[in-house]
Amino acid sequence: MSDAESVRNAEDAVEEKLRAFIDTIEDSETYQQFVEASERLENDPEAMGLLEEYRRKRRQMQQNFDQELMQELQELQADISENETIQQHRTAQTTLVELLQETNEVISEPIGIEFAQSSGGGCC
């Protein structure tokens, strides 16, 4: 077997294990709860309206600070914090992020570098 074939076989094995890892995450209760919470949020016009209004006001605030606008933002934050759908989504999102951080630590430790660390570049 040539070196190129060995490398390709190793890459294929990594791809296979990565797919199994992704499938495991997607099948997890934590991920499923996040998906369900996201769907509930997307289908809740009141919650979506609150979030959109908050984003719109924040954009306005960045362009032109206004004390009245600041008060409106604070009121929207209170409404958002009282909205059950939004809070369930935030909780599910936090739990999923914690799971992903734990998996990052498990992967990072044996390879000796931060697995999910950004190396710069990219759009995000």
N, C-alpha and C positions, 0 to 999 in steps of 0.2 A: 504494500500500500504506500502510495507517495505521501509526501508531507502535505500536499494540497488536499488530498483525500482525507487524511487524518484531521486536518483543521476543519474541513467541511463536516465530517462526522461529529466532531466535538461541537461545532456550531449548531448542527441539527439536534443534538442531544440537549443543548442549552435551550433552544427554541421549544422543544417538547416539554421540558421541565417548566419553562416560563408559561406555556399555555396551561399546564396543569395547575400552576400557582394562580394564574388569573381565574381559571374555572373555580378553584377553591374559594377565592375571595368572592367571586360573583355568587356562589352558592351559600355563602355564610349568612347567618341570621342578621348580623350587623349590616351587611351590604343590602340585604333584602329590605330591612327596615328603612334604610336611607332611600332606596328606590320608591318604596310605598309613601314615605313622607314627602318626597319630591313630587310624586304624582298628586297627592292631596293638595300640596301647595299650588301646583300649576292649575288645579281645578277649583281653587277657592278664589273667586273674583274679589272678595273683600280683602283677603290677605295680599293678593297680587297688586291690588290697587294701592294699598298702604305702602308696599315696597316701592312701587313705581313713583308714587308721590314723594316718598322720602328721597329717592335717587334724583328726581327732578329738582327738588328744593336744595339738595346738596350741590348740584351743578350750579344752580343760581347763586348759592352762597359763595362758591369758589370764584365766581365772576364779580360779585359785588356783595360784600359783607353788609348785612342789614340786621339790626337788633330784632325787628319784627319777624324777619325770616328765621332768625335763630330761635325765637320763641316757637314758631310753627314747627321747626325741626324737632325741638324738644318734646312738643306735644305728639308729633308723629312717632317719635321714639317710644313714648309711653304707650301709645296705641299698639305699636308693634310688639312691645314686650308683654302686652296683655292678650295678644292674639294667639290662641291655642295652636292653630295650624303652623304658624311661623315658629313658635317655640318648639313644637314637635320636630320640625325640620331641622332647626338649629341643634337640638339634642342629638338627633340621628346623625347629622353631619359631624358633630364633635366626636361622637363615638366611632364613626368610620375613620376619621382622621387619626384618632388614637390607635386604632387597629393598624392602620397603614404605617404609622410611626414605629409601632412595635415590630412590624415585619421588616421595616428598614433597619432597625437595630439588629435583628437576628441575622439579616443578610450582611450588614456592614461589619459586624464583629469578626467573622472568620476571614474576610478578605482584607481587612485592615484599612479600609477607607470608607467614607460616608457614601453608601450606595446611591441614595436619592439626592445627593448634592448636585446643585447646578454647576456646570463647568463653564458657564457664561454662554453668550450667543443665544440663539433661539429667540422666539418671539415672546415668550411668557416669562 
